[in-house]
Amino acid sequence: MIARVKTLPSQRRTTWLLPETWTGNLWIRGCIETPDSVTEADDSEAEFFGIYAQDAEGLHMWVEDCDTREQADDLAKHLKSLFPLSFA
């Protein structure tokens, strides 16, 4: 499934890949990048925020990284508005 939108002021990207069996659930996690990996972090310590879409099997697929929690929340709301029904 591909979400497309013509304009979204807080984001430069206008196309996001979502799982074919996306349940409509999104998971936002604060993240810290280390030399070897990316690690989940408390929002107050996060360097950026990852958005993940849940599929029908309960797995989470990365969708986008945002600089702030507010940007991540706005993008999550936007994606949910494009696909208001759950596929699960």
Residue pairs with C-beta under 8 A, 6 or more apart in sequence:
1 17
1 18
1 19
1 20
1 22
1 83
2 15
2 16
2 17
2 18
3 15
3 16
3 18
3 79
3 82
3 83
4 14
4 15
5 14
5 78
5 82
6 14
7 14
8 14
8 75
8 78
10 71
10 74
10 75
11 64
11 66
11 71
11 75
13 64
16 63
16 64
16 79
17 61
17 63
18 53
18 61
18 63
18 79
18 83
19 53
19 54
19 55
19 56
19 59
19 61
20 55
21 55
21 56
21 57
21 87
21 88
22 53
22 54
22 55
22 83
22 87
23 54
23 55
23 56
23 86
23 87
23 88
24 80
24 83
24 84
24 85
24 86
24 87
24 88
25 53
25 54
25 86
26 51
26 52
26 53
26 54
26 63
26 76
26 79
26 80
27 51
27 52
27 53
27 54
27 60
28 49
28 50
28 51
28 52
28 69
28 72
28 73
28 76
29 40
29 49
29 50
29 52
30 40
30 41
30 42
30 43
30 45
30 46
30 48
30 49
30 69
31 38
31 39
31 40
31 41
31 46
31 47
31 48
31 49
31 50
31 65
32 38
32 39
32 40
32 41
32 45
32 46
32 47
33 39
33 47
33 48
38 50
41 47
43 49
43 69
46 69
48 65
48 66
48 67
49 65
49 66
49 67
49 68
49 69
49 71
49 72
50 62
50 64
50 65
50 66
50 72
51 62
51 63
51 64
51 65
51 66
51 72
51 75
51 76
51 79
52 60
52 61
52 62
52 63
53 60
53 61
53 63
53 79
54 60
55 61
56 87
56 88
63 79
64 75
66 72
66 75
